[in-house]
């Protein structure tokens, strides 16, 4: 099978498409023929080993896992003898739960993994684009206990996490304000945002509005600005924070009475099941910026590295 392999950390060009052995499922695994995967910011950070601490978990001098890719949509080709939840021919989508390996034509995953039957109304490209942003958004929003009628703000509303967050907040009945650049204002409105702020024209933290929840999805808005836009007793969600922002958030929580939630969003079967239901009902759609064939994986990574993608960047496999 073809796979995008990397044997050293670095620029997008470290990714090389090569012929590798097709995997064989063990007794509890599915063999999935992938139709699509996606390139997200997490993949790019792992490729670059940024921050340096990545190396302590994924290989100090070179990557332990040579094939990246954490999300997928495809068809079950074969199952191990003990698999009961899926059968050959099932159309599935989901995430690899830190196993990676989705930048390939085939992958083996456990039946207990973060997988679900793909909704029929969802093409493979869209299904592969949902899990990264969707699960991250769902994880943080669930912790905020959002209620219908509450005012929420999503910073980075045009990205993979932000575009999912806008739609999930709306499904819960919240009044949603999205923050994005000029070129993405109409797209964010189309996702269902009640109000959209163009950050090149207006500082959301100084316009007099305050929110029950502020969700910072891209680690580009200062923590202080997000806190200033929160009501007393409000909740700040730091969906992409690095250590400095996490420390600032912890100090804010200690000193202001405002709740701050940060950390890593786990990939879970429950999360994928939630996305499945929301997508099947038409309340959640994936935003796809561009699609690339696997042979252009380096170009896809270079595009994501620029930091201005709209929603998701998809890789077509079959």
VEXDREN-2710 file (C-alpha; in Angstrom, 1 decimal):
% VEXDREN-2710
k/r/px/py/pz
1/UNK/0.0/0.0/0.0
2/UNK/1.0/3.6/-0.4
3/UNK/1.7/5.7/2.8
4/UNK/3.2/9.0/3.7
5/UNK/6.2/8.2/5.8
6/UNK/8.5/10.5/7.8
7/UNK/11.7/9.3/9.5
8/UNK/12.9/12.7/10.8
9/UNK/11.3/15.8/12.3
10/UNK/11.3/18.9/10.2
11/UNK/9.7/20.8/7.2
12/UNK/6.8/19.4/5.2
13/UNK/9.3/17.8/2.8
14/UNK/10.2/15.2/5.4
15/UNK/7.0/13.5/4.4
16/UNK/7.6/11.0/1.6
17/UNK/5.0/8.8/-0.1
18/UNK/6.3/5.2/-0.3
19/UNK/5.1/1.6/-0.7
20/UNK/4.8/-0.1/2.7
21/UNK/3.4/-3.4/3.9
22/UNK/-0.4/-3.6/4.1
23/UNK/-1.4/-4.3/7.7
24/UNK/-3.2/-7.4/8.9
25/UNK/-5.9/-7.2/11.6
26/UNK/-5.5/-9.1/14.8
27/UNK/-8.4/-10.9/16.4
28/UNK/-9.9/-7.7/17.8
29/UNK/-9.2/-5.3/15.0
30/UNK/-10.7/-4.0/11.7
31/UNK/-8.8/-3.6/8.5
32/UNK/-10.1/-0.3/7.0
33/UNK/-9.6/0.8/3.4
34/UNK/-9.3/4.6/3.8
35/UNK/-11.0/6.9/1.4
36/UNK/-10.0/10.1/3.2
37/UNK/-8.0/11.6/6.0
38/UNK/-7.2/15.2/7.0
39/UNK/-4.2/17.3/7.9
40/UNK/-4.7/19.3/11.2
41/UNK/-2.5/21.5/13.3
42/UNK/-1.7/18.6/15.6
43/UNK/-0.2/16.6/12.7
44/UNK/2.0/19.6/11.8
45/UNK/3.2/20.0/15.4
46/UNK/4.2/16.4/15.5
47/UNK/6.0/16.6/12.2
48/UNK/8.0/19.6/13.5
49/UNK/8.4/18.3/17.0
50/UNK/6.9/21.6/18.2
51/UNK/7.0/22.1/21.2
52/UNK/10.2/20.2/21.9
53/UNK/8.4/18.2/24.6
54/UNK/6.8/16.2/21.7
55/UNK/10.1/14.3/21.4
56/UNK/9.8/12.9/24.9
57/UNK/6.6/11.1/23.9
58/UNK/7.0/10.4/20.2
59/UNK/10.8/9.9/19.8
60/UNK/13.7/11.9/21.1
61/UNK/15.9/11.9/18.0
62/UNK/13.5/10.6/15.4
63/UNK/9.8/9.7/15.2
64/UNK/8.8/6.4/16.8
65/UNK/5.7/6.2/14.5
66/UNK/6.6/6.8/10.9
67/UNK/3.1/7.4/9.6
68/UNK/1.1/10.4/10.8
69/UNK/-2.7/11.0/10.4
70/UNK/-5.2/10.8/13.3
71/UNK/-8.6/10.9/11.5
72/UNK/-10.2/8.8/8.8
73/UNK/-13.2/7.7/6.8
74/UNK/-13.4/4.5/4.8
75/UNK/-14.7/1.0/4.4
76/UNK/-14.1/-2.0/6.6
77/UNK/-12.4/-4.6/4.3
78/UNK/-11.8/-7.4/6.9
79/UNK/-12.3/-8.0/10.6
80/UNK/-10.6/-10.2/13.2
81/UNK/-12.3/-13.3/14.5
82/UNK/-13.5/-11.7/17.7
83/UNK/-14.9/-8.5/16.2
84/UNK/-18.7/-8.2/16.7
85/UNK/-19.5/-4.5/16.4
86/UNK/-18.5/-4.1/12.7
87/UNK/-18.5/-6.2/9.6
88/UNK/-16.8/-6.1/6.1
89/UNK/-18.5/-3.5/3.9
90/UNK/-19.4/-1.1/6.8
91/UNK/-18.7/2.5/6.0
92/UNK/-16.9/4.0/9.1
93/UNK/-15.3/7.2/10.3
94/UNK/-13.4/8.3/13.4
95/UNK/-10.0/8.9/15.0
96/UNK/-7.0/6.7/15.7
97/UNK/-6.7/7.5/19.4
98/UNK/-3.0/8.4/19.3
99/UNK/-2.1/5.4/17.2
100/UNK/-1.8/7.6/14.1
101/UNK/-1.2/5.8/10.8
102/UNK/-4.1/7.3/8.7
103/UNK/-1.8/8.8/6.0
104/UNK/-2.1/5.5/4.3
105/UNK/-4.4/3.4/2.1
106/UNK/-5.1/0.9/4.9
107/UNK/-5.1/0.9/8.6
108/UNK/-5.9/-1.6/11.4
109/UNK/-7.8/-0.2/14.4
110/UNK/-9.4/-1.9/17.4
111/UNK/-13.2/-2.3/17.3
112/UNK/-13.3/-0.6/20.7
113/UNK/-11.6/2.5/19.2
114/UNK/-13.1/5.9/18.4
115/UNK/-15.1/4.7/15.4
116/UNK/-18.7/4.9/14.3
117/UNK/-20.8/4.0/11.2
118/UNK/-20.6/6.9/8.8
119/UNK/-23.9/8.7/8.3
120/UNK/-25.2/8.1/4.8
121/UNK/-25.6/11.8/4.1
122/UNK/-21.9/12.4/4.7
123/UNK/-19.4/11.9/1.9
124/UNK/-16.1/10.4/3.0
125/UNK/-14.2/13.7/2.7
126/UNK/-16.6/15.4/5.1
127/UNK/-16.6/12.5/7.5
128/UNK/-12.8/12.4/7.8
129/UNK/-12.8/16.2/8.4
130/UNK/-15.2/16.0/11.4
131/UNK/-13.4/14.1/14.2
132/UNK/-10.4/16.4/14.9
133/UNK/-12.2/19.7/15.3
134/UNK/-15.5/18.1/16.3
135/UNK/-14.2/16.0/19.1
136/UNK/-12.1/18.9/20.5
137/UNK/-15.0/21.3/20.4
138/UNK/-17.4/18.7/22.0
139/UNK/-14.9/17.9/24.8
140/UNK/-14.5/21.5/25.9
141/UNK/-18.1/22.6/25.3
142/UNK/-19.4/19.7/27.3
143/UNK/-17.3/20.8/30.3
144/UNK/-18.8/24.3/30.1
145/UNK/-22.3/23.0/30.8
146/UNK/-23.8/25.4/28.3
147/UNK/-27.5/26.2/28.6
148/UNK/-30.0/27.4/26.0
149/UNK/-30.0/31.2/25.8
150/UNK/-26.5/31.7/27.1
151/UNK/-24.1/34.0/25.2
152/UNK/-20.9/32.4/23.9
153/UNK/-18.0/33.7/21.9
154/UNK/-15.8/31.5/19.7
155/UNK/-12.4/33.0/18.8
156/UNK/-11.1/31.3/15.6
157/UNK/-14.5/30.5/14.4
158/UNK/-13.4/29.6/10.9
159/UNK/-10.9/26.9/11.8
160/UNK/-11.5/23.2/12.3
161/UNK/-12.3/23.4/16.0
162/UNK/-14.0/26.8/15.8
163/UNK/-16.3/26.0/12.9
164/UNK/-17.5/22.8/14.8
165/UNK/-17.9/24.8/18.0
166/UNK/-20.2/27.4/16.4
167/UNK/-22.5/24.6/15.2
168/UNK/-22.4/22.6/18.5
169/UNK/-23.1/25.7/20.5
170/UNK/-26.1/26.5/18.2
171/UNK/-27.4/22.9/18.6
172/UNK/-27.5/23.6/22.3
173/UNK/-29.5/26.8/21.9
174/UNK/-26.8/29.3/22.7
175/UNK/-26.5/32.8/21.2
176/UNK/-23.2/32.5/19.3
177/UNK/-20.7/35.2/18.4
178/UNK/-17.9/34.1/16.1
179/UNK/-14.6/35.9/15.7
180/UNK/-12.7/35.6/12.5
181/UNK/-10.9/37.5/9.7
182/UNK/-12.6/39.6/7.0
183/UNK/-12.6/36.9/4.4
184/UNK/-14.3/34.3/6.6
185/UNK/-17.2/36.5/8.0
186/UNK/-19.8/35.2/5.6
187/UNK/-18.8/31.6/6.1
188/UNK/-19.1/31.9/9.8
189/UNK/-22.5/33.5/9.4
190/UNK/-23.5/30.6/7.2
191/UNK/-22.5/28.1/10.0
192/UNK/-25.2/29.7/12.1
193/UNK/-23.4/32.3/14.2
194/UNK/-25.8/35.0/15.4
195/UNK/-23.1/37.6/15.4
196/UNK/-19.7/37.8/13.7
197/UNK/-16.8/40.0/14.7
198/UNK/-14.0/40.8/12.2
199/UNK/-10.9/40.9/14.5
200/UNK/-9.1/43.1/11.9
201/UNK/-11.7/45.8/12.6
202/UNK/-12.9/45.3/16.1
203/UNK/-11.3/44.1/19.4
204/UNK/-13.9/41.7/20.9
205/UNK/-12.6/42.4/24.4
206/UNK/-13.2/46.1/24.2
207/UNK/-16.7/46.4/22.5
208/UNK/-18.6/46.3/25.8
209/UNK/-20.1/42.8/25.3
210/UNK/-19.6/40.0/27.9
211/UNK/-20.2/36.3/27.5
212/UNK/-21.1/33.3/29.6
213/UNK/-18.5/31.3/27.7
214/UNK/-15.4/32.3/25.7
215/UNK/-13.9/29.5/23.6
216/UNK/-10.4/30.3/22.3
217/UNK/-9.7/27.7/19.7
218/UNK/-6.5/28.7/18.0
219/UNK/-4.1/30.1/20.8
220/UNK/-3.9/33.5/19.1
221/UNK/-6.0/35.7/21.4
222/UNK/-4.4/36.9/24.6
223/UNK/-5.7/35.2/27.8
224/UNK/-6.3/38.6/29.3
225/UNK/-8.5/39.7/26.4
226/UNK/-10.6/36.5/26.7
227/UNK/-10.9/37.0/30.5
228/UNK/-12.0/40.6/29.9
229/UNK/-14.9/39.4/27.7
230/UNK/-16.2/37.0/30.3
231/UNK/-19.0/37.7/32.7
232/UNK/-18.4/37.2/36.4
233/UNK/-18.7/33.4/37.0
234/UNK/-18.2/32.8/33.3
235/UNK/-16.1/30.0/31.7
236/UNK/-13.0/30.3/29.5
237/UNK/-12.2/27.4/27.3
238/UNK/-8.6/27.3/26.1
239/UNK/-8.8/24.7/23.3
240/UNK/-5.3/25.1/21.9
241/UNK/-3.3/26.5/24.8
242/UNK/0.4/25.8/25.4
243/UNK/2.0/25.8/28.8
244/UNK/2.3/29.6/29.2
245/UNK/-1.4/30.1/28.4
246/UNK/-2.3/27.2/30.7
247/UNK/-0.4/28.8/33.6
248/UNK/-2.0/32.1/32.9
249/UNK/-5.4/30.4/32.9
250/UNK/-4.7/28.6/36.2
251/UNK/-3.8/31.9/37.8
252/UNK/-7.0/33.5/36.4
253/UNK/-9.1/30.8/37.9
254/UNK/-7.4/31.2/41.3
255/UNK/-7.7/35.0/41.4
256/UNK/-10.9/36.0/39.6
257/UNK/-13.6/33.4/40.3
258/UNK/-13.9/32.8/36.6
259/UNK/-13.6/29.1/35.5
260/UNK/-10.8/28.2/33.1
261/UNK/-10.7/24.8/31.3
262/UNK/-7.6/23.8/29.3
263/UNK/-5.7/20.7/28.4
264/UNK/-5.8/18.0/25.7
265/UNK/-9.1/16.7/24.3
266/UNK/-9.1/12.9/24.2
267/UNK/-10.4/11.0/21.3
268/UNK/-13.2/8.7/22.5
269/UNK/-15.9/6.4/21.0
270/UNK/-18.5/8.6/22.8
271/UNK/-17.2/11.7/21.0
272/UNK/-17.4/10.1/17.6
273/UNK/-20.9/8.8/18.4
274/UNK/-22.0/12.4/19.3
275/UNK/-20.6/13.7/16.0
276/UNK/-22.3/10.9/14.1
277/UNK/-25.7/11.9/15.6
278/UNK/-25.3/15.6/15.0
279/UNK/-24.1/15.1/11.5
280/UNK/-26.8/12.6/10.7
281/UNK/-29.4/15.2/11.8
282/UNK/-27.9/17.9/9.7
283/UNK/-26.8/20.1/12.6
284/UNK/-23.1/19.6/12.0
285/UNK/-21.3/20.0/8.7
286/UNK/-17.6/19.8/8.0
287/UNK/-15.9/22.9/6.5
288/UNK/-13.4/21.8/3.9
289/UNK/-10.9/24.4/2.7
290/UNK/-8.9/22.3/0.2
291/UNK/-8.4/18.6/-0.8
292/UNK/-5.1/17.1/-1.9
293/UNK/-4.2/13.6/-3.1
294/UNK/-1.8/11.6/-0.9
295/UNK/1.0/12.3/-3.3
296/UNK/0.8/16.0/-2.4
297/UNK/0.9/15.5/1.4
298/UNK/3.9/17.8/1.8
299/UNK/2.0/20.6/0.0
300/UNK/-1.0/20.0/2.3
301/UNK/1.2/20.3/5.3
302/UNK/2.9/23.5/4.0
303/UNK/-0.6/25.0/3.5
304/UNK/-1.7/24.2/7.0
305/UNK/1.6/25.5/8.4
306/UNK/0.6/29.0/7.1
307/UNK/-2.0/29.1/9.9
308/UNK/-4.9/30.5/7.8
309/UNK/-6.8/27.4/6.7
310/UNK/-10.6/27.6/6.6
311/UNK/-12.0/24.6/8.4
312/UNK/-10.2/21.4/7.3
313/UNK/-7.6/20.2/4.8
314/UNK/-8.5/16.8/3.4
315/UNK/-6.3/14.1/1.9
316/UNK/-7.9/11.8/-0.7
317/UNK/-6.8/8.2/-0.6
318/UNK/-9.1/6.0/-2.7
END
